[in-house]
């Protein structure tokens, strides 16, 4: 058993994953998830997963959720094309660990923000991606 996100119907295996899913979506700019949290779990941004989980699960539908217990790379079934209760998940059919376009965009944006912070901080990043101190760049 797991939970369906009350905003987007994403299926997650437990209360902690639901809390993390809702909060992550909200802090990465998803207005629908943020609005839902503001309405159903006021103050959600100040607590942790353990505090948020019971507050969100009381509003979530329980769903069947099958967890793959096979170690990565050690199972003999095909992952090509995949379909699920919601028509496939992130990266369905593109291999284990694949990201959907939105997740990839978020990761790329985070990487760029990190590079900018490094340039603005004590070190400056050169064209190769290596960080050098300001003394070395002058």
N, C-alpha and C positions, 0 to 999 in steps of 0.2 A: 504494500500500500504506500501511496505517496500523496502529493497534493497537486492540484491544478492552480496556477496563478490566477487570482480573481480578476486580473487586468487583461492578460494576454493568453491565458489558458496553457502556458508552458507547464509541462509536467516535471516535477522534481521529486526526489526520493524521500525527503523528510522535512520536518519543520524548519530546521536550520538552513537547509538549501533554499526553501521558500523565502525565508527572511533575507538571506543574502541576495537572492535573485531580485526581489523587490527593491532592496536598498541600492544594489549596484545599478540597476536600470534607472532608478531615480537620480542618483548622483552623476550618472553619465549623460543626463539630459533628457530622459524620457518623461515628459510632462504627465502622461497618463498614470504612470507608476507613482510619480511623486505626489500627484493630486490624491490618488487613492490612499497612499500612506498618510498624508496630511489629514485626510478625513477619518480614516479608520484606526490610525495609530499615532495620534498627535505626539510630537516630541521624538519621533522615530529616529531622527538623526543624532540624538545625544546618547543613545544606548548602544549596546552591542548585540550580536546575533542571539545570544542566550536570552536577552530581555525581549527582543523583538519577536522571536519565533512563536511563543504562545499567543501573542497579541494578533498575529496575522493568520495563524491557522484556524482561529475561531471563525474566520470569514471565508475560508477556502474549502473547496470541494475536495473530498478524498477520492483518489483515483487508483486504479491498478497501475503499478509501476514495477516493471521487471528490471532488475539490475543484472548486468552481465558480470558473472563472477569468474569468467575465464581470464587468466593472465594475458596481457597484451601480446599478440603475436602467436599465441599457443592455442588457437581454436580453429576448427576446420570448416566454418561456414562462410558464405560469401556476403560481403557488405555492399556489393554493387547495387545502386538504385534505391536502396532502402525506403521503406514507407512505415509510418507509424500511425497512431491514432489521429495525428494532426497532419498527415501527409509528409512526413520526413522532418528531421530536425536540422539543426545548424550543420551545414556541410553534408547533408545526406547524399550518399552516393559518391562522395569525393574522397573517401578514405578516413581512417580514424584520426581524430584530432583536428579535422578541417574546420575552419571558421566560416561563418556566413559573412556576407558583405558588410553588415553593420558592425559585427565584432572585429573584423579586419580593419575597418575604418577607425574604430575606437583605439585599437592597438597602435595603429600608425600615428594617430593624433597624440597618444601618450608618449610614444617614442620621440616625436618632434618636440613636445613640451619638455621632455627630459633633456634633449640636446640644447634647447634654448636656456634652460636653467643652468646647465653646465657652462655654457658660454657666458652667462651673466654672473656666475659664481666665481670661485677661486681659480678654476681651471678653464681653459679655452679648448674647444675641440677642433682639431685640424681636419683637413679634407679626408683623411683616412679613417676618421672616427676615433682616433686616439686623443686622450685628454692630456694637455700639457699645462704646466703652471704658467702664470702670467710672465714670470721672469724669463721663461724659455721662449715666449712668443715675441719678445721685443727685439 
